[in-house]
Amino acid sequence: MSIEREQQADSPRVVPRLAFERDEYATRIAKTRRAMQRAGIDLLIVRVMNVAAPTLADLAAAGRAPPAIEARLRFTAPFDMSGHPTLTLPGGATNDGLPVGFQIVGRPMQEALILRAGQAFQQATSWHKRRPPIA
């Protein structure tokens, strides 16, 4: 995803390209929603980030640069924009003890189902009771 700016043909106003990509994203998510319904899929398990939880030093170094923000939102924003309910849980840890999360994604209006799935996961594991080391 690029945050470059483009000139809109019918207006002198400059609009972020992200606005156009957001529409394309929404279209893809709508297709995913229909595919889930047709296939009888109730839940998806999806990563939260493409890396383990960033350290404070990592966040400070990345700052508010658009690529850094985009990387942090890549796996959660599509469901935020599509209206799919999600529940994010810790599901593991790196060798350094940093938490790794995942999200349970459900169909619209199926919050109770994702909460039951999350509760079942927490009853079967202890990841939610662990804390990363404080440096």
N, C-alpha and C positions, 0 to 999 in steps of 0.2 A: 504494500500500500504506500502510495506516495503522497506527500503533503504539498507538492508543487502547486503553484497557482496558475490558473488558466483564465484567459479572457473569455467571458461569455459573449457569444455572437450578437445577441439582441440587447446587450446592456453594456455600458462602459464600466460597470461594477466588476471587480475582480472577485472570483469565487474560488474557494479551495477545491481542489480536485477530489478531496476526501468526500465532499458532499455527493459527487457523482458515484464514487465507489461505494458509498453507503447504500445508495439505491440498488446497485448491483448486488451488494451483500444481502440486502433485505429480500431481493428476488430469490437468491440462492437459498436463503433460510426458509422462505415460504415453500420452496420445492422440497426441502428437507422435511419440513413439517408434514407435507402431504405424503411423502414417501414413508415416513414413520407410521402414519395412520394406515396406509395401504398395507404395509408389511406387518402390522400388528406390534410394532416396537413401542414399548411403554417407557423405557428409560435408556439413556445413553450415559456412558461413563467417559468423561473427557478430562484431559489435563487442564490445569488452571494456568500454568505458565510453561514456557519452553525451557525453563531452568528451575532449579530449586529456589526457595525464597531468597531474594537478594538481601545482602547485608546492608546496613546503613551506609557503609563506605561505597558500595556499588550504586546505591540510589543517589548518593551525593555526587558521585562521579558522572552518572548519566544525566542528572539534572532533569530539566523539563524539555529537553530536546524531543521533537516529534518522533524520531525513530525509537527513542527509549520508551516513550509513553505507548506507542504502538505495540512494541514488544510486550509490555506488561498487560495490555488489553486484548491481545490477539485471540485468545481462546475464550474469553468471557464476554466481550462486547457483542459478538453475533447473537448470543442468546438474550442479552439485555435488550437488544434492538428488536428481536423477534417476538418477545413476550413469552418465551419459554421459561418456566420456573426452574431455578437451579438451587442446589445446596452444595456449598464448598466445604470439604473436609480434609484434614491431614490424612495422608495415606502412606507415609513412609518417611525416610530421612536419607540424606546423603551420607557419605563416609565421614564428613565433618560434623554431622549432627543437625544440619539445616533441614527444616521440614519440606516435604514435597506434597503438594496438594492435588486433589482431583475434584471434579464437580459432577454431581448427578443431575442430569437434565431430563426433565419430564415434558409431557405434552401440556399445552395450555390448560389451566384450571385443574391440574393434577398435583397440586402442592402436597396433599396428604400422602400420596404415593411416594414422592421423593423423600419426605420426612420419615416415613416408615422404613424405606431402604437405608437412609442414613443412620437411623437408630439401630437397625439390624447390623450394619457394618460396625458401629461403635460398640455394640454388645459383643461382637466377635473378635474385636481387636483392642489394642490399648494405645493406638497412635494419638488419639485425642487427649490422652493424659500426659504425654511427654512434652518437654519444653526444650527448646534449643539452648545451647550453652550461651551464656552472656559474656561477651568479650570486654 
